[in-house]
C-alpha cells in the first residue's frame, strides 16, 4: 500500500519477500501505487527488476486506503491476502505471526499493544467505543490482517469511500457469518520517513462518518 513512500518502499518489499521465501509458500507481492508523485513509481520499476514475483499496479489518481484495499481485493491471485503499508511501520516479522493462525481461521486480525502516546491511546479507545456502538462486539483488530481469498469473495462488500470502512465491513460481515476468526498481537515500529497519513483526527472522523452510513445498510 504505497502513496508517496519512495524512501521506505524498497526496504518494505525486500523484508516481505524474505519473510515469504522463509515461509515456503507460493506467493506474489502486489504493490499498489496510489497516485504517488514523489518517485514511488521509479522505485517500483527498480524493484520489478530485482524482486521475482513482484507485480505493480498504479492508480491514475489518489483513491485513499479504500481504493487500495478494493484493488487488492480484486487483484489477489493467491489463496491468502494480506496488506502491509509501505511506510514500514508494520514490519515483515508480523507476516509469520499471521500465517501461523491460517490453518484454523478464515480471517486473522492483528492488534497492537497499548501505545505510549496519550493521543494515540485516546484515539484508539474512541475508535473501539464507537465501533462497538455501531456494530456491537467485534473481534479485536488494529492494523494488518490476513484473509482467505475464497471466503473474501463470498462477501457482498459495498463500501466505496476513501477510508478503511471496507475493512470494517469485511470484519462485520465475516463475524456475523460465523467465520473462524482469530486475533494475534502484532508489532508496530516508528516511521523512519515522512508523517502518518491515516492516524489523525481528520481521517478518523472521515472513516467514522463512512461507518455510520454503512451501519444503515447492514
N, C-alpha and C positions, 0 to 999 in steps of 0.2 A: 504494500500500500504506500505509494510514493507521490508526494506533492512537494516539490522544491526540496528534495533531500539528496542532492548530488554528493554532498560531503560524507554522508553516513551510509548511503545505499550500498556501495561495494562491500564494505565490511559485513553488513547485514546479510547480503546474498551469500557471501563466502561462508559465513557461520552456519546459515541454514543448510547449505549444500553439504558441509562437513557432517552436520547432525543427521541429515537424511542418508548419506552414504553409510554412516555408522549404524543406522537402524537396519540396514539391509533390505529396505523396502524399495520397490519400484516407485519412481516419483518424477514430478516435474516442478519447477519453480516458475510461477507466473508473476511477473512484475506488472502492476497496473500503474502507469504513469498518468496521474490525474491532472493533465493540462499544465505540467510544470513549465516554468520559463527561466530556470536558473542553471541549466546544464545537466539536469537529470537525464534527459534524452541522450546526451553524449555519453554519460556514464553507463547507461544501459547498453549502448552499442558496443562499448568495450567489453562489458560483461558477457554479452552474447557470444563473443569470440572466445572468451575464457572459460565459461561455465557450461558444460554439457547439460542439456535438459532445461535450459532457461528459455522462457517464452515471454515476450514483451508485448503488452497492449497499451496503446496511448489514447487517452480521451482528448478530443479536439478542444475541449474547454473543461475547466474545473467543475466537477459534479459533486464534490464533497464525499464524505465517508459513505453515505448511502449509495451513491453512484458506483464507488469502488466495490462495495460489497455485492451489489447486483451484478456487476461484471464478473466478479469471481464466482458467484453462484451459477451464472450461465456458462462460463468457460471451463469450469472444473472438469477434468477428464479422468481423474483417478478415483479410487474408492472412498477416500477421505479428503477433507478440505480443511485447511487452517489459514488464518490470516495473521501476518506479522507486520507491524508498522515499520517503515523504512528508517525511522528515526533511531532505531537501535535500543529503545527503552525496554523492550521485551526481548531478552537475549535468546539465542537459539537453544540454550540449555532447557528452556521451557518445553520445547517440542517433544523430547523423550518423556517428559513428565505426563504430557497429554496422551501420547501414544501408548503408554503403559496401561491406560484405562480403556483403550479401544476395544479389547475383546469383550468387555462386559457392558458397553454402553453404545448408544447411537449418537449421543451428544456429550462431550466432555467440556466443562466450563472452567476456565481459570478464574481464580480470585486472588486478591492481594492482601498482604498483612496490613495492619493499621499503619497509616503514614505518619511520619514525624511532623509533617506540615499541618498546622492548625487549620489553615484554609482548606487544604486538600482533604483532611478528615471531615471537616464540616460539609464540604460539597458532596463527598461520598455518602455521608449519613443522610443528607437531604434527598439525594437520588434514591437511596434504598427505601426511605419512608414513602416517597411519592410513588415509586413503582409498586410498592405493596398496596397503597391506597387505590391505585388504578387497576391492578390485576390480581391482587391477593398474594399469598405466599408463593414465592418462586425459588428455584434452586439458586444458590449463591453464585454470583458472577461479577467479574470486573476485569475486563481486558481481552485476553486471547481465548480462543475456543477451537475445538476440533469436532467436525460433524460428518456423519456418514452420508455421502452424496446421494445415494439411492433414497434414503429417508428424507433428506432435504428436498428433493424434487417432488416428494409427495405432498408437500405443504403448499397451500394456496396463498402465498405471500403477496400482500397488496401494498405495502408501504412504498412510497415513491419519493420521499423527501431526501434532503442532503445529509441528514444526520444518521445516527445509529438506530433509529426506530425499527428498521427492517430486522436488525439482530434481536431486539427485544421481542418483536413479533414472532420471529422464529422460536425463541425460547418459550414464549407463552403458548404458542400452538403446540410445540413438542411436548411441553409439560402437560397440557390438557389432553393430548392424545395418548398419554401414558408411556412415552418413550422411556427406556432406561437412560437416566441422566446422572452423571457424576460430576462433582466439583473438586478441583485439585488446586492446592496452593501453588502459585507461580511467582516468579521473580520480576521485579521492576528495577531498572537502573536509571540514574540521572541521564538526561540528554547530554550528548557531547557537542552537538551543534544546533544552533537555532533555538526557537522557542516553541512550546506546545501550541498546536492549532486546535485542540479539542477540549482540554481541561481548563475551561474558563466559564464565567457566569453566562456570557452571551451564548456560547454553543450549548451549554447545558439547558438553558431556558428554551432555546430553539428546539432541542430534542424533546423536552417535556411537552411542549405545545404539540409536536407531532404525535407523541404518545397519547396525549389526551384525545386527539382526533381519532387515533387508532382504536382507543377504548370504545368509542361509539360504535365502531364497525365489528368489534369482536364479541 
